[in-house]
Structure formats: C-alpha cells, structure tokens
Amino acid sequence: MPKKKYNFTWCNKEVLRYESSVKNNKHIFCCNECRSKFLSKKHNPDGYIKHPHLSEYNLKNNPTHPVINDFSVKMKLRDARLGSGEGKSYKKIFGRHEHRIVAERILGRALKKGEVVHHIDGDKRNNSIDNLMIFDSQSEHIKWHLENDEKYKNRR
C-alpha cells in the first residue's frame, strides 16, 4: 500500500503516511516538535486541554487505586521502600529531610528560610537531638566549619 500525502493541521507541512497509521489519529504531526507545540498552552492556547487535578482524574479513571493522600497508604508505601537505598544520603519522611523535622521539634516551630541544620558528628543519618545544631544562615554554618572542622582549616 503506497503512502498518501496529508496536510498537517499545525504547521501545514505535507507529510507522507500510510493510511492505516492515520485512520485512528485525529491529528497528524510531521515531527515531535510540532506535536509538543500543538499540546502546549503557550503555542496553542485555543486547542490546549487542561486536565482535571491528577488525583481527581485517577479516582475517576482508576477507582480501585489507593488514594495517596491517605496517611496509612503513605506509611505502607514508605515502609515498603525504607532501607532499599544505599544509606548514603539524608533520611526522608514523606519527602522531607528527617533532620529538619527533628530540628523543628527541638525549636518548637518551623524552620525559617535560610536556616541550616548541621550534623555535629558528620553522619548525615544520625538525627538524634544531641547531634544537631541549627544555624541562622549558610554563612554562619561555614564559619563554624572554618573554626572547628579540620577539613576546612586549610581553606582560609
């Protein structure tokens, strides 16, 4: 079966396609760039389709899928993945660094923008209260390292 010429709806280029590949498609694209522009709000504000909020969309289209906003589901997912990494980075609880959560409990308030939580022993996975220091800024944190940390003493 020979290819037929089709006019593309977005950039008006003529493209060759097999009839079978065009049959079920509403739009024919000459390239991925034209497809992306067609789907973007910036380049195609009239044809842009705004989808409902993702969780609403998922509930409607997949009602058996667990709602991730449910705390017990979050805990199950967290516990299933916990300890599966290499243990070289900061621990997280629901996407937040655990040491920042502990620091907020120590202070009795949320951390302010720019405040830095420091691990005294250098072990970023040791989040005990005795091991954490809170600095008002990154510059204060660096000053502390320059005065107290052997690795930083030669950097002056």
Backbone as CSV, one residue per row, in Angstrom:
resi,resn,N_x,N_y,N_z,CA_x,CA_y,CA_z,C_x,C_y,C_z
1,MET,0.848,-1.176,0.000,0.000,0.000,0.000,0.896,1.242,0.000
2,PRO,0.694,2.139,-0.929,1.540,3.339,-1.009,1.163,4.361,0.058
3,LYS,2.138,5.200,0.362,1.890,6.296,1.296,1.130,7.389,0.581
4,LYS,0.254,8.074,1.349,-0.505,9.197,0.805,0.013,10.484,1.416
5,LYS,-0.233,11.582,0.715,0.149,12.889,1.230,-0.962,13.414,2.119
6,TYR,-0.585,13.944,3.274,-1.542,14.549,4.200,-1.027,15.913,4.592
7,ASN,-1.944,16.836,4.785,-1.571,18.151,5.300,-1.692,18.111,6.814
8,PHE,-0.664,18.533,7.466,-0.653,18.559,8.929,-1.444,19.758,9.417
9,THR,-2.191,19.592,10.495,-3.074,20.651,10.991,-2.331,21.768,11.716
10,TRP,-1.122,21.549,12.175,-0.438,22.551,12.985,0.506,23.437,12.167
11,CYS,1.410,22.845,11.423,2.398,23.661,10.708,2.166,23.670,9.196
12,ASN,1.110,22.991,8.742,0.725,22.943,7.329,1.793,22.360,6.405
13,LYS,2.629,21.501,6.934,3.589,20.800,6.088,2.915,19.567,5.504
14,GLU,3.316,19.212,4.314,2.815,17.978,3.725,3.671,16.829,4.226
15,VAL,3.010,15.771,4.682,3.739,14.602,5.166,3.209,13.353,4.492
16,LEU,4.075,12.364,4.313,3.676,11.080,3.744,3.423,10.095,4.871
17,ARG,2.253,9.482,4.866,1.905,8.496,5.887,1.105,7.379,5.237
18,TYR,1.218,6.190,5.812,0.350,5.102,5.395,-1.053,5.382,5.913
19,GLU,-2.047,4.996,5.157,-3.433,5.249,5.530,-3.765,4.601,6.872
20,SER,-3.210,3.430,7.116,-3.502,2.723,8.372,-2.984,3.480,9.595
21,SER,-1.910,4.233,9.455,-1.363,4.970,10.600,-2.125,6.271,10.856
22,VAL,-2.937,6.700,9.910,-3.677,7.942,10.039,-5.120,7.693,10.447
23,LYS,-5.616,6.502,10.184,-7.024,6.172,10.366,-7.576,6.549,11.732
24,ASN,-6.902,6.191,12.816,-7.405,6.417,14.173,-6.908,7.705,14.812
25,ASN,-6.040,8.424,14.155,-5.468,9.642,14.726,-6.251,10.865,14.281
26,LYS,-6.561,11.722,15.231,-7.240,12.973,14.901,-6.271,13.964,14.272
27,HIS,-5.024,13.903,14.700,-4.026,14.859,14.231,-2.824,14.100,13.678
28,ILE,-2.243,14.676,12.663,-1.037,14.116,12.076,0.065,15.137,12.322
29,PHE,1.210,14.661,12.784,2.309,15.572,13.081,3.503,15.208,12.221
30,CYS,4.217,16.225,11.755,5.401,15.972,10.936,6.593,15.586,11.798
31,CYS,6.607,16.061,13.055,7.726,15.770,13.949,7.275,15.944,15.400
32,ASN,8.119,15.512,16.333,7.803,15.637,17.762,7.716,17.093,18.208
33,GLU,8.512,17.950,17.600,8.486,19.369,17.975,7.109,19.977,17.687
34,CYS,6.535,19.647,16.516,5.206,20.162,16.174,4.147,19.564,17.101
35,ARG,4.289,18.310,17.453,3.348,17.673,18.380,3.397,18.375,19.744
36,SER,4.618,18.656,20.223,4.784,19.332,21.515,4.172,20.728,21.490
37,LYS,4.377,21.442,20.396,3.808,22.785,20.291,2.287,22.727,20.268
38,PHE,1.743,21.727,19.570,0.289,21.572,19.499,-0.297,21.319,20.886
39,LEU,0.416,20.553,21.736,-0.078,20.205,23.065,0.209,21.267,24.120
40,SER,1.027,22.282,23.789,1.402,23.275,24.802,0.422,24.438,24.846
41,LYS,0.230,24.950,26.033,-0.663,26.085,26.247,-0.083,27.358,25.630
42,LYS,1.238,27.475,25.669,1.910,28.670,25.159,1.710,28.819,23.650
43,HIS,1.899,27.733,22.895,1.831,27.797,21.432,0.435,27.552,20.870
44,ASN,-0.438,26.920,21.645,-1.771,26.584,21.163,-2.809,26.820,22.264
45,PRO,-3.022,28.072,22.666,-3.924,28.339,23.793,-5.369,27.911,23.524
46,ASP,-5.811,27.968,22.268,-7.198,27.603,21.957,-7.409,26.089,21.970
47,GLY,-6.398,25.346,21.576,-6.541,23.893,21.497,-6.025,23.157,22.722
48,TYR,-5.492,23.902,23.680,-4.906,23.282,24.868,-6.005,22.670,25.735
49,ILE,-5.779,21.433,26.170,-6.746,20.751,27.019,-6.195,20.725,28.434
50,LYS,-6.910,21.374,29.351,-6.488,21.355,30.749,-7.163,20.174,31.427
51,HIS,-6.348,19.261,31.922,-6.881,18.080,32.588,-7.242,18.412,34.032
52,PRO,-8.242,17.726,34.577,-8.578,17.965,35.981,-7.400,17.582,36.878
53,HIS,-7.477,17.987,38.127,-6.416,17.672,39.080,-6.118,16.174,39.029
54,LEU,-4.878,15.816,39.087,-4.460,14.432,38.875,-5.155,13.446,39.800
55,SER,-5.311,13.773,41.071,-5.951,12.820,41.982,-7.417,12.620,41.620
56,GLU,-8.091,13.686,41.217,-9.480,13.554,40.767,-9.544,12.692,39.508
57,TYR,-8.596,12.927,38.609,-8.519,12.173,37.365,-8.304,10.686,37.654
58,ASN,-7.386,10.392,38.574,-7.099,8.999,38.929,-8.290,8.332,39.605
59,LEU,-8.969,9.036,40.486,-10.146,8.472,41.150,-11.227,8.109,40.139
60,LYS,-11.403,8.980,39.160,-12.431,8.756,38.145,-12.067,7.583,37.235
61,ASN,-10.812,7.535,36.799,-10.397,6.541,35.813,-9.865,5.242,36.413
62,ASN,-9.507,5.259,37.690,-8.997,4.056,38.322,-9.461,4.032,39.782
63,PRO,-10.740,3.752,40.016,-11.285,3.836,41.376,-10.704,2.814,42.349
64,THR,-10.075,1.753,41.855,-9.501,0.746,42.761,-8.115,1.142,43.255
65,HIS,-7.492,2.156,42.626,-6.156,2.593,43.039,-6.257,3.307,44.385
66,PRO,-5.324,3.035,45.316,-5.403,3.685,46.629,-5.158,5.192,46.519
67,VAL,-5.850,5.936,47.339,-5.654,7.385,47.369,-4.377,7.665,48.158
68,ILE,-3.413,8.314,47.518,-2.106,8.532,48.135,-2.192,9.538,49.281
69,ASN,-3.255,10.339,49.328,-3.395,11.295,50.427,-3.724,10.596,51.744
70,ASP,-4.108,9.339,51.693,-4.438,8.565,52.880,-3.141,8.262,53.645
71,PHE,-3.080,8.659,54.909,-1.864,8.522,55.710,-1.411,7.064,55.818
72,SER,-2.350,6.128,56.027,-1.973,4.719,56.181,-1.352,4.181,54.899
73,VAL,-1.842,4.639,53.733,-1.267,4.203,52.459,0.145,4.759,52.320
74,LYS,0.327,6.038,52.713,1.665,6.634,52.658,2.642,5.844,53.535
75,MET,2.190,5.467,54.722,3.053,4.712,55.633,3.427,3.356,55.041
76,LYS,2.471,2.672,54.429,2.744,1.369,53.812,3.750,1.502,52.678
77,LEU,3.557,2.515,51.836,4.495,2.738,50.737,5.884,3.093,51.267
78,ARG,5.929,3.933,52.303,7.208,4.323,52.896,7.919,3.116,53.480
79,ASP,7.194,2.314,54.255,7.793,1.138,54.888,8.279,0.126,53.857
80,ALA,7.563,0.008,52.743,7.959,-0.927,51.692,9.273,-0.509,51.045
81,ARG,9.509,0.799,50.937,10.717,1.304,50.272,11.852,1.587,51.241
82,LEU,11.538,1.674,52.522,12.518,2.045,53.525,13.676,1.049,53.570
83,GLY,14.876,1.564,53.566,16.054,0.712,53.657,16.466,0.094,52.340
84,SER,15.807,0.454,51.243,16.143,-0.147,49.953,17.303,0.581,49.270
85,GLY,17.655,1.764,49.758,18.752,2.523,49.161,20.099,2.118,49.742
86,GLU,21.114,2.864,49.385,22.465,2.562,49.839,22.784,3.205,51.183
87,GLY,21.924,4.070,51.694,22.125,4.681,53.002,23.201,5.743,53.031
88,LYS,23.404,6.435,51.916,24.447,7.451,51.858,23.898,8.867,51.944
89,SER,22.601,9.023,51.842,22.029,10.365,51.838,21.158,10.579,53.076
90,TYR,20.591,11.781,53.166,19.738,12.114,54.296,18.483,11.246,54.292
91,LYS,18.039,10.854,55.492,16.780,10.127,55.616,15.650,11.091,55.335
92,LYS,14.575,10.568,54.738,13.413,11.415,54.451,12.155,10.789,55.036
93,ILE,11.237,11.648,55.418,9.908,11.231,55.857,8.923,11.989,54.979
94,PHE,8.222,11.282,54.131,7.257,11.873,53.197,7.879,13.016,52.399
95,GLY,9.089,12.814,51.913,9.730,13.801,51.053,10.448,14.923,51.779
96,ARG,10.427,14.931,53.103,11.126,15.973,53.868,12.312,15.340,54.595
97,HIS,13.412,16.069,54.667,14.576,15.557,55.385,14.249,15.402,56.861
98,GLU,14.572,14.220,57.390,14.242,13.911,58.783,14.926,14.858,59.755
99,HIS,16.184,15.249,59.479,16.907,16.126,60.409,16.234,17.492,60.508
100,ARG,15.578,17.941,59.460,14.867,19.229,59.514,13.598,19.102,60.355
101,ILE,12.934,17.958,60.273,11.742,17.709,61.091,12.119,17.662,62.569
102,VAL,13.228,16.978,62.884,13.699,16.884,64.271,14.086,18.272,64.784
103,ALA,14.763,19.057,63.952,15.155,20.413,64.349,13.929,21.278,64.640
104,GLU,12.892,21.121,63.845,11.659,21.886,64.084,11.020,21.487,65.408
105,ARG,11.113,20.209,65.751,10.581,19.763,67.043,11.410,20.340,68.187
106,ILE,12.727,20.413,68.016,13.604,20.995,69.037,13.230,22.465,69.257
107,LEU,13.059,23.201,68.162,12.756,24.629,68.243,11.309,24.904,68.646
108,GLY,10.436,23.963,68.365,9.014,24.169,68.629,8.351,25.060,67.583
109,ARG,8.979,25.188,66.419,8.444,25.997,65.323,9.035,25.491,64.007
110,ALA,8.464,25.959,62.913,9.000,25.611,61.594,10.325,26.338,61.378
111,LEU,11.231,25.725,60.652,12.493,26.379,60.327,12.228,27.565,59.413
112,LYS,12.968,28.631,59.639,12.846,29.817,58.793,13.634,29.595,57.508
113,LYS,13.301,30.363,56.490,14.025,30.285,55.235,15.490,30.629,55.478
114,GLY,16.383,29.795,54.998,17.821,30.041,55.144,18.460,29.353,56.341
115,GLU,17.669,28.896,57.317,18.241,28.203,58.466,18.804,26.851,58.032
116,VAL,19.951,26.509,58.611,20.663,25.295,58.237,20.775,24.370,59.434
117,VAL,20.521,23.088,59.204,20.659,22.087,60.253,21.957,21.333,60.002
118,HIS,22.824,21.307,61.018,24.163,20.716,60.906,24.243,19.452,61.754
119,HIS,24.886,18.398,61.211,25.141,17.169,61.961,26.529,17.282,62.591
120,ILE,26.604,17.316,63.907,27.860,17.538,64.625,28.882,16.451,64.326
121,ASP,28.458,15.175,64.342,29.412,14.083,64.123,29.679,13.809,62.642
122,GLY,29.019,14.550,61.750,29.246,14.380,60.314,28.440,13.253,59.689
123,ASP,27.720,12.482,60.506,26.905,11.379,59.994,25.523,11.923,59.654
124,LYS,25.258,12.044,58.363,24.002,12.659,57.933,22.777,11.796,58.202
125,ARG,22.978,10.575,58.692,21.846,9.713,59.032,21.614,9.640,60.544
126,ASN,22.479,10.307,61.331,22.319,10.354,62.783,21.544,11.616,63.136
127,ASN,20.246,11.457,63.343,19.379,12.615,63.588,18.958,12.735,65.044
128,SER,19.814,12.283,65.960,19.473,12.430,67.380,19.576,13.912,67.770
129,ILE,18.836,14.274,68.784,18.777,15.673,69.234,20.165,16.196,69.608
130,ASP,20.986,15.336,70.222,22.326,15.743,70.654,23.272,15.984,69.484
131,ASN,22.933,15.477,68.302,23.836,15.554,67.165,23.504,16.704,66.205
132,LEU,22.459,17.465,66.483,22.048,18.504,65.545,22.289,19.909,66.092
133,MET,22.774,20.789,65.219,22.933,22.212,65.522,22.166,22.992,64.458
134,ILE,21.600,24.118,64.848,20.834,24.923,63.909,21.517,26.274,63.754
135,PHE,21.821,26.623,62.503,22.445,27.907,62.193,21.438,28.800,61.487
136,ASP,21.559,30.119,61.698,20.643,31.069,61.072,20.848,31.182,59.570
137,SER,22.070,30.890,59.110,22.345,31.026,57.678,23.469,30.078,57.270
138,GLN,23.624,29.903,55.977,24.700,29.073,55.445,26.058,29.692,55.756
139,SER,26.145,31.012,55.784,27.431,31.660,56.073,27.874,31.381,57.513
140,GLU,26.932,31.388,58.472,27.281,31.029,59.854,27.724,29.569,59.930
141,HIS,27.074,28.726,59.156,27.422,27.306,59.120,28.860,27.127,58.617
142,ILE,29.212,27.826,57.556,30.570,27.743,57.005,31.588,28.299,57.997
143,LYS,31.266,29.421,58.670,32.175,29.987,59.687,32.456,28.966,60.775
144,TRP,31.421,28.242,61.204,31.603,27.209,62.225,32.570,26.144,61.713
145,HIS,32.404,25.720,60.464,33.298,24.713,59.887,34.733,25.230,59.808
146,LEU,34.900,26.476,59.399,36.247,27.041,59.288,36.958,27.091,60.631
147,GLU,36.203,27.306,61.712,36.802,27.390,63.038,36.965,26.026,63.715
148,ASN,36.088,25.070,63.411,36.041,23.824,64.180,36.350,22.545,63.408
149,ASP,36.339,22.599,62.110,36.487,21.383,61.317,37.857,21.348,60.648
150,GLU,38.618,20.278,60.883,39.976,20.154,60.339,39.994,20.195,58.808
151,LYS,38.975,19.652,58.176,38.926,19.624,56.703,38.869,21.030,56.111
152,TYR,38.308,21.985,56.871,38.101,23.338,56.379,39.207,24.313,56.797
153,LYS,40.053,23.910,57.734,41.055,24.855,58.287,42.032,25.370,57.232
154,ASN,42.337,24.582,56.228,43.295,24.989,55.183,42.648,25.858,54.111
155,ARG,41.368,26.121,54.189,40.652,26.865,53.149,40.646,28.371,53.396
156,ARG,41.212,28.833,54.456,41.177,30.275,54.750,42.053,31.064,53.853
